[in-house]
Amino acid sequence: MPASSDLESNLDRRDKPELRLWLRLLTCTNLLEGAIRRRLRQDFATTLPRFDLLAQLDRSPGGLTMTELSNRMMVSNGNLTGLVDRLVSDGLVERRPDPDDRRSTRVALTALGKARFDAMTPAHEAWVNGMLDGLDDEDIQHLHELLGKLKYSAAAAGLEGAGQ
C-alpha cells in the first residue's frame, strides 16, 4: 500500500505523532476485523459476534453467566441476549442453571456448538496468521509488548473498561 493512501500518512510526519499512531491502529483494526468478518460470512455463514461468543464459551467448559460473557465480549447484557437467544434456537448453546447460584443461569456450548466452533478455528487461525505473515516472531513479540504498554497507558488515562 503506498504511504499516501492511508489516513495516518496524510498528516505531516512531524506533526501529531499520537494522532498518526491512533489512525494507524484504527486502520489496522478495521482491515483485520473486516477481513475476518468477510471470511466468516463467506466460509461459514456466520458473524464475528457469533464466533466470538462461541470462542468465549469454548474457553469456559462450565459455561458463563450473561454478565461474565458481556464483560469478556465488551458488550451490554442487552446486546448479548438476542445473540444468545439466536444461538440457543440454532442449537449451538444452551442455558443451564448455575449450580452455585440458583437465581442465575449459565450459557454453555452444546455438542453441536463445540463441533461447529472446532470446524471454524483452524481456518480462523490461518486467516490471522496470513494477515500477520509480514511480521517475523520478533516483530510480533515487540508489537505485543508495545500494545501492552499502550493498553496500560490508556487504562491509566481513565479509559478503563474499554478492552481490558
N, C-alpha and C positions, 0 to 999 in steps of 0.2 A: 504494500500500500504506500503510495507516495506520501511524503510527510505533509504536503499541503492539503491532503484530502481528509485529514482528521481534525476534529474541533480543537484539540489542545495545541496543535501546531500552528493554528491561525493566530495565536497570541504571540506577541514578541517574546522571544526566548528569555530575555532578562526580566520580563515583566510578569508579576503574579505567578511565581512558581507553584504556590499552593493551589491556585485555581487550575493551572495546567495539569497538575497531578490529579486533582479531583475529576477533571474532564477525561483524563486518560483512564482512570479507574472506572468511571461510568461507561465509557466507550467499550472497554474490555468486558465489563459485566454484561452489557447489552448484547455484544457479539456472542459471548459464550452461552448466555441464557437463551438467546434467540435460536441458536443452532440446536441446543438440547431440546427446546420446545418443539421445533420443527421435526426433528428426528423421532421423538417420542410419538408425536401425532402421526407421522408418516409410517413408521415401522411397527408401532404397537397400538395405534388408535387410542392413545391415552394422552393425558395432560401432565405437565410438570407438577402441579399441586397433588394430583393423584399419586404420581411416582414418589414425591417427597413424603407424603403421608405413609405410603407403604414402606418406604425406607425407614422411617422413624419406628414403625411397628416391628419391622424386621429386626431392629436393634434391641427391641424390648419384648422378648417372647411372652412375658407375663401380661402384656398389654400396657396401655397408658390411659390415664384419665383424660378427659377433654381438656382440662387445664394444663396438664403436662404436655399434651400434644400442641395446644395453642402456644405455649411458651417455646417449645422446641421449633415450631414452624414459624413463629413470629407473626401470627395472625390472631384475630379475635376468636373467641369461642363461637360467636355468631357466624362468622365466615366458615368455620370448621364444621359446624353442624350439618349444613347442606351437603358438604363434601362427604362426610361420614355417612349420612343417610344414603347417598347415591352408591357409595362403596358397599354398604350393607345390602342394598337391593340388588347389586351385581354379584353378591355372594363372596366378595373379596375380604371383607372384615365383618366382625360381629361385635355386638355389645354384650358384655357379661358382667354380673355383679362383682363388685370389688370385695375380695374375701376379708380385707381389713377394715372396710367401712361400708356397711350395708346401705347407706344413703347414696353411695357413689357407684358409678359403673366404669368399667374399663373397656377400651376398644382394643381388639386384637386381630391379627391376621387369621383368616381361615386357611385350611389346607390349599384351597384354590388360590387365595390371595398370595400365599407363600410361593406357590408354583409359578404364578404369573410374574411376581416380582423377581424370582430367581431367573426367569427366562429373559427379563429385561436387563439385569445387572451386567452381564458380560458386554452387551452392546453399549450400554451407558459408559462403562469404564473405557471401552475402546474409543468412543467419541471424545471423552475428556482427554485421554492420552493423545489422541490425534491432534486436538486443538493446542496441546501443550508441547507438541513434538519439537518446536523450535527452541525449546529450553533444555539444557542438559541438567543432570541431577544437582549440580552445584547451584545453577541458576534457580532451580525450583526451591532448594533449601533456603537460599538467600532471600528470595522473594517471600517465602513463607515467614521467615523471621522478620522481614521489614513490615509485612502486613500485620504481623502480631504486634509490633511496636505501634503501628497506626491504630489498630483496634484499641490498645491500651490508651493511647493519646486521645482518641475520640471519646472513650468512656470517661476519662479524667476530665474532659472538657464539658461533661454533662450530657452526653448523648447515650447514656446507659439505656439498655433495653432495646437498642436498635441493632441487634445482631450479636449479642454476646455469645 
